[in-house]
Amino acid sequence: MITKKKFPIDALFFRDHGNQGPADELAPAGLRLRADSGTRLVAAGTVLVGGSPVRVLRLTPAGAREVAGWLSGTPVGDSQAARQLARRLLDAGIAHPDWGAPDGGDGSPGVADVTVVIPVRDRYAELGRCLAGLRGLPHVIVVDDCSADPEAIAAICAEHGARVVRRAVNGGPGAARNSGLAVASTALVAFLDSDCVPRPGWLDRLLPHFGDQAVGAVAPRIVPHEEGTTWLGRYEGASSTLDMGSRPSIVRPGARVAYVPGAALVVRKAAAGAGFAAGMYVGEDVDFVWRMAAAGWRIRYEPAAVMGHDHRVRFRAWFARRRDYGTSAAALEQLHPGVVRPLYTSWWTAGAWAAALSGRPGIAVTLTGTATALLARRLSRV
């Protein structure tokens, strides 16, 4: 159905990294598609332009008829050619799956098929709040990553009916998630950080994606648990590094959504392999997602599913976390050569770092605070 195509970087994502996914899996028959907001049909519907990065697909007359029908609401048929074309559109980011309103009758996994794994170290109040939002889920595992007061962690878990796995040595969030992954017995594992605040029905829009056997992971949109009242709180609400935006996307390097954070991520256990890289304390979630994509699994970002999160809104903690994120770039470049985005910085940021490196931390804080406040004010007008 396709006589000419441009897929400039697809080959990158199907290299052999072990734990191979179903790279050639056809799109499910009966799936409905919706066009990405950037997709355009031109030349009387015989040429598709869109995706991320932008691709140009020239369609045969039969293919053009199929695509026109799909974008008008007709489900994908059961022929191999139609399902193969639908997969091309999904992989290119030209179209996204439309599973409709969740009603539990489509054969997709349910909450009984999910184990929630929460890594935690010392965040007692946050853990209790997170577990309260998971009430009613049958499989919840808390991995205590060497907390100072393990009895307090155990008491909180007992109150909420969660199982505890205790680590004798602190290994960071990746290692803690792996400990939970190892003992989970369900087909799906939902990783949640302890500072997440689950809302009712948070899994409803995520689980249907696993009706596609090629999907290895799905991530919700992460938003502030509460509206910010300070300038930094408002800034985080509008420009958090955890918020991937309001548009759905396939997730992989080069796509509009290049990665999703591990703070809230539902994973097919068969796609997780050995889990997160040992020894990585930051960037381990990006590496995990990229390895999964490289193995042929599809990762979806679903902003219709929303997860509340307790953002850092105190400057010292916020700045330290941003600094930590920056240190992951070198390790990620070594693991995934040529994939990490080149350095980009504004004049405000460059000035702040120059002041800090020259021994003028007060000026650095002032520049950063001023730039952030100006951005927050601009965003509040949008």
Phi, psi and omega in degrees: 000342179249123181260343181206135182211160174231108177236080193294336186230010184302321186300334181300328192265005180237027174289157183280105176245018184080163179051053187296136177268177182280076185300330184259013180297129179284157175295147182295137173295140181091352179291140173260144181245151168229141184291143170297151183296342179264002183280140178228135171261124181230177180053053178059033176083007182266354179228129177254132176234129179160196181089179181214110358295163185297134177236159175238120179245124175262125186259146169289165177305320179295319179294321179297321178294319179300310184296317179301320178294316180299316183287351174261001176112356179287132179290159178294134179285182185261006178285150181298319182296317180294316181293328177291318179295318179300320178297322178300316180294320179294315182293328180282345186081011177285327178222162180231152179291142177239099183273359179073185179290128182294129179229001178077001183252013184262005180081004179285163180301156176245182184296336178291344180266007186239133168252124177271127180244124182239111172280140182210147171216105172074355182275075189291310181295318180297320180298314179301318179294319179297313181296327178299327179282353181255009182304132180100344177279134188281339186232102179228125179239126174256125178259109180278107185272060175067054177291156180293330181233080183296332178295323178295319177299314181298321181294318179297318181293320179298321180299326184254006176073029180259148176277145180247133170244121184260127174261133182282336182231133179294129181235000181090170186298323180296312179296322179294319177298321179297323178297320177290320179301322184295332183255356178289137184249000181267167182289333182239147177231127178255114177271126176230134172284155185293341179268012171278151180234090184297140177256157179305134177077017185295338179272346191300322182271351182267316188297323180302333180299334181281000167293343172269115186291349177273349183279124180260337182200152177221138181238141175274174171280136180255123184232163179298139176296323178227150179294134182292141179251342177260169180298323180288324176297318178292323178297313180297325178295332182259339188215040179290144176290347179272343184267115182268008173099183189261359182255134177293160182195153161285151186243123175181163177302134181095341177279169179301320172255103187280336180203166173230146182286152178280000180300327177211109187205126177258129189233140170286123186300326179296337180269345187283337182057227179281355176095215186279152182294129179293139176090353177265119180264337173224148181081359182293330179287323177296313178301317181300313181293318181294322177294322178296316178296320180295333180277358176105357177281147175265138176242133182245143170254122185239094183288348175292339172266130187237135177240123176287148183215141179273090184293153172285121182236008170262134193301316185298312180294320180296314182294320179297320180291319177299320177298317179299317179302320181296328182290345181282346187299318183295315180296319180294324178294324177293320182282330183226073186304132175082000184264325184294136181298136176300159181300131173225135179209151176274169177295326178299312181294317179299318178296320180296315179294322179297318179295318181296317182290337180268009176086025179237068183298328179298317178294321180299316180295319180297314179297315180296316180297318180295314180298318181293319179296319179296319179295316179300321179292319178296317182293328181292342180274345184281000000 
